[in-house]
């Protein structure tokens, strides 16, 4: 049994009021679907995992980084009750290093690899005069990654580790995710006003 994209989106919007967190889920979905397509995997399943990876974050933010309580553990318990298959549950748990759940599937590695990077790329676009991903270059992203004051909440270590776990050079990973997000930039609230 699997959860449909429509059901995942409904659950996300019921639980997540923040427009930026909803847009983050859409960005992660676009990037994860890109990797699923590249690897010949199920875009639907991978996309559902991406949409739902943070659906419980507003209600259970987990500032203490508890591996068994709050986000993402609480959300995964809810998803398990709704019939989400165990490999999809593990991928969601694995996107947070503090859970200790290994990323032992291509889906889990892709979700982890794109999660922080998607937020970072959107932040990079928002400070550009164009407010767009269309003219954002990998070299500009790399420069911003070195600036610790920029987008402080983004874990540079997770971005680097994610690319390494995928077995992809960081520049190639950034370029791939940029390409996956560009067609979705209007949905993500980017581009000229």
N, C-alpha and C positions, 0 to 999 in steps of 0.2 A: 504494500500500500504506500502511496505517496501523496503529498499535499500539493494541490494545484497552485499555480502562480496566483490565480484570482483569490484563492483562500488565504494564501500567504500575505498578499497585499491587504486584504480585509483585516486580518489579524494585526498586521503592522500598524495600520491606521487606527484601529481600535485602541491599541496600547501606546502609540507614539503620537503625541500632540505636536512635538517640535518639528517645524518645517525643515530645519537643517538636518535633523537626524533622519527624517524620511528621505531627503535628497541624498544623504550619505548612503542609505540602503540602496537607493536606485543606482548610484555611482558604483558601489561595490558589485551590485548585480550585473551591470554592464561589463565590468572588467572580468568578473568570474565567468560570465557567459562566453566572453572572448576566449578565455583559456579552455573552457569546455569544448568549444568549437575547434580550436587548434588541436586538441588532444583526442578528438573524436568521441567525446563523452556526452552525457545528457545535459543539454543546456537548461532544460526545464528543472531537473533536480538540482543542479548546481545553482541556478538562479534563485530557486526557492530558499536554499541554504543561505545565500547572500542576502536576500530580502529579510530573512528572519534572524540573522546573526546578532542583532542588537535590539530586537523588538521589545525585550524586557528591561532595557537599560534605564528608562525613565522611572519605572516603578522600583527597580532593584539596582541602584547604581554601583554598589560594591566598592566604595572608596578604600575599604580594608583589603581588597583583593583576596577575599576568601575563596578557596577552591571549591567549596561545597555549598555555599550560601550566596544568595543574590545573583547578579549577572555574571556569567551566562547560565549558571547551574539551575537557577529557578526557572528560567525560560525553557531550558531543555526538559525539565520535568513536565512542564505544561505541554510542550511539543510531543513528548513521549506519550502522554495521555491521549493526544489527538492522533496518534498513529504515525508520527514521523519516524521513518526507519532509523535504526541504530547507527549506520554509517553517517547519516546526515546529522544526527545528534552529536556524534563524536567530532565531526568537522566544526560544528558550532562551538563545542566546548574547547577544542584545540586552538581556536582563534585567540584565546586569551592565555598567554604563557603561564599565568599563575594557577591555572587549573591542573597543570601537570599532565594533561591528556596529550599523548603524542599525535603529531600530524602524520598519520600513517596511511593516508590516501592522497591521490592527486587533488581531489576536491578540497580536502583540508589544507593542503599546502597552498593551493591557489587562493583560498579565502584569506588565510593569514597573510600571504604575500601582497594582496591588493588592499587590504583593509586600511592600514595607516597611509599607504601611498595615495589612495583615492582622496582622502581628506587633505593631504599635502598638495596634490595637484590642483584641487579646487581652490585652496588658499593661494597658491601661486597665480592662478588665473584672476582671482578677485583683486589682486594688487596691480594688475597690468592695466594700462590705459584702455585696452580693448575689452577687458573683463572676460577674455575668451581663452579657450584651450587651443583654438585654431592656430594661433601664432606663438604658442608656448613651445620652446625648444628644450630638448634634453639637457643641453649645457646650462640653460637658465635654471632648470630644476636642480641640477647638481650643485650649482652655486648657492641656491637657497638652502639646500640641505646642510651646507657648511655653516650657515648663519643660524646659530643656536637661539637667537632672539626671535627669529621668524617662526611662526606657527609652533610655539613652544610645546603645545600639547601633543605634537606628533613625535612618536618614538623613532628616531633615526635608526636605532639599533634594530627595531622590528622591520623597518623598510629594507635594511641591508640583509638581515637574516632571512627575510622572506624571499628575496631574489636568490640567495644562496641555497635555500631549501628547494626552490624550483630548479636549481641547476642552471640558472640563466644569469649572464652578466647584468649588473645593475642598470647600465645604460639601455640595454636591450629590453629589460623589464619595464623601465620607465616609458620607453617609446611604445611598447605594446599596450600598456595601460592608457597612455595618452590617446592612441589610435582607437581604443575601445570606447573611451569617454567622449571623444569629439562629436560623434553623431548625436549624443544625448545632451549636449551642453545646454540647450534651451530648457529641457526638463529639469536640469540641475540648477537652473536660475543663473546661467552664465551667458556671456555674449553681450553685445552692445545693447544699451537700453532702448 
